[in-house]
Amino acid sequence: MIRFICVTIFLVVFLILSIPVFFVEWLIGKKNRETRDFSSLRIVQWGFRCILRIAGVETTVIGLENVPDEPVLFIGNHRSYFDILLTYSRCKRLTGYVAKKEMEKIPLLSTWMKYLYCLFLDRHDPKQGMKTILTAIDYIKRGISICIFPEGTRNSGEELSLLPFKEGSFKIAEKTGCAIVPISLNNTAEMFEAHFPKIKKTHVVIEYGAPVYPKDLDKETRKHLAPYFEQIIKETIQKNVEIV
């Protein structure tokens, strides 16, 4: 419980101290939006890294060099709240995450998310969901990467299981032609969800796959990107279970 308490205290203090920081970031943005964007990115990444250190996570990262220096669509399996911290803390470019609509109601945290181009998806409203996808497409065209978890929610099943990937997640790449970079995560639920409310010192594995451009795939595969990438991630997490 000590790690949980420490993480909670750090998060609360970070968010409270963010209040004057938001004002400073707003002033910076009035003069130079790009400077504000990257300063916000680094501040949040610093906070995430502090939380991961407090949590005692040990991370093996494979293939980070596979990520091209251009806007991409990151897709990954999702089993823990910590998945976001683990991956976002390694983003070199501006990257907006697609989060559930309920996250927009969390004070201060949602402000940081909006500063960092995160999108709030209403999973129960197809019309609003399409608007979110269209906004993500616009962000890619503006040079901002997008990360989405195609399972649609956190998977609470067996460690090596996956929920079916949703095709809509891949429209962003289909419409922009950007590369899709699969992220495979092993053992992240062991950090928190498997021991709730305890946070346990854990070894996790993150592997970034080679970028895949939809235009380079055959016509039939392009029609079914979800199962194609679901298989890539399934094979990778099965391979990496030996490293955990």
Secondary structure as the mmCIF struct_conf table of DSSP 4:
data_model
#
loop_
_struct_conf.conf_type_id
_struct_conf.id
_struct_conf.beg_label_comp_id
_struct_conf.beg_label_asym_id
_struct_conf.beg_label_seq_id
_struct_conf.end_label_comp_id
_struct_conf.end_label_asym_id
_struct_conf.end_label_seq_id
HELX_RH_AL_P HELX_RH_AL_P1 ILE A 2 LYS A 31
HELX_RH_AL_P HELX_RH_AL_P2 ARG A 33 ALA A 55
TURN_TY1_P TURN_TY1_P1 GLY A 56 GLY A 56
STRN STRN1 GLU A 58 ILE A 62
HELX_RH_3T_P HELX_RH_3T_P1 LEU A 64 ASN A 66
BEND BEND1 VAL A 67 VAL A 67
BEND BEND2 ASP A 69 GLU A 70
STRN STRN2 LEU A 73 GLY A 76
TURN_TY1_P TURN_TY1_P2 TYR A 81 TYR A 81
HELX_RH_AL_P HELX_RH_AL_P3 PHE A 82 TYR A 88
TURN_TY1_P TURN_TY1_P3 SER A 89 ARG A 90
BEND BEND3 LYS A 92 ARG A 93
STRN STRN3 THR A 95 LYS A 100
HELX_RH_3T_P HELX_RH_3T_P2 LYS A 101 LYS A 105
BEND BEND4 ILE A 106 ILE A 106
TURN_TY1_P TURN_TY1_P4 PRO A 107 LEU A 108
HELX_RH_AL_P HELX_RH_AL_P4 LEU A 109 TYR A 115
TURN_TY1_P TURN_TY1_P5 LEU A 116 TYR A 117
STRN STRN4 LEU A 119 LEU A 121
TURN_TY1_P TURN_TY1_P6 ARG A 123 HIS A 124
HELX_RH_AL_P HELX_RH_AL_P5 PRO A 126 LYS A 141
TURN_TY1_P TURN_TY1_P7 ARG A 142 GLY A 143
STRN STRN5 SER A 145 ILE A 148
TURN_TY1_P TURN_TY1_P8 PRO A 150 GLU A 151
BEND BEND5 GLY A 152 THR A 153
BEND BEND6 GLY A 157 GLY A 157
TURN_TY1_P TURN_TY1_P9 GLU A 159 LEU A 160
HELX_LH_PP_P HELX_LH_PP_P1 LEU A 163 LYS A 166
HELX_RH_3T_P HELX_RH_3T_P3 GLU A 167 PHE A 170
HELX_RH_AL_P HELX_RH_AL_P6 LYS A 171 THR A 176
STRN STRN6 ILE A 180 ASN A 186
BEND BEND7 ASN A 187 ASN A 187
HELX_RH_3T_P HELX_RH_3T_P4 THR A 188 MET A 191
TURN_TY1_P TURN_TY1_P10 PHE A 192 PHE A 192
HELX_RH_3T_P HELX_RH_3T_P5 GLU A 193 HIS A 195
TURN_TY1_P TURN_TY1_P11 PHE A 196 PRO A 197
STRN STRN7 HIS A 203 TYR A 208
HELX_LH_PP_P HELX_LH_PP_P2 GLY A 209 PRO A 211
STRN STRN8 VAL A 212 VAL A 212
HELX_RH_3T_P HELX_RH_3T_P6 PRO A 214 ASP A 216
BEND BEND8 LEU A 217 LEU A 217
HELX_RH_AL_P HELX_RH_AL_P7 LYS A 219 LYS A 223
TURN_TY1_P TURN_TY1_P12 HIS A 224 HIS A 224
HELX_RH_AL_P HELX_RH_AL_P8 LEU A 225 ASN A 240
TURN_TY1_P TURN_TY1_P13 VAL A 241 ILE A 243
#
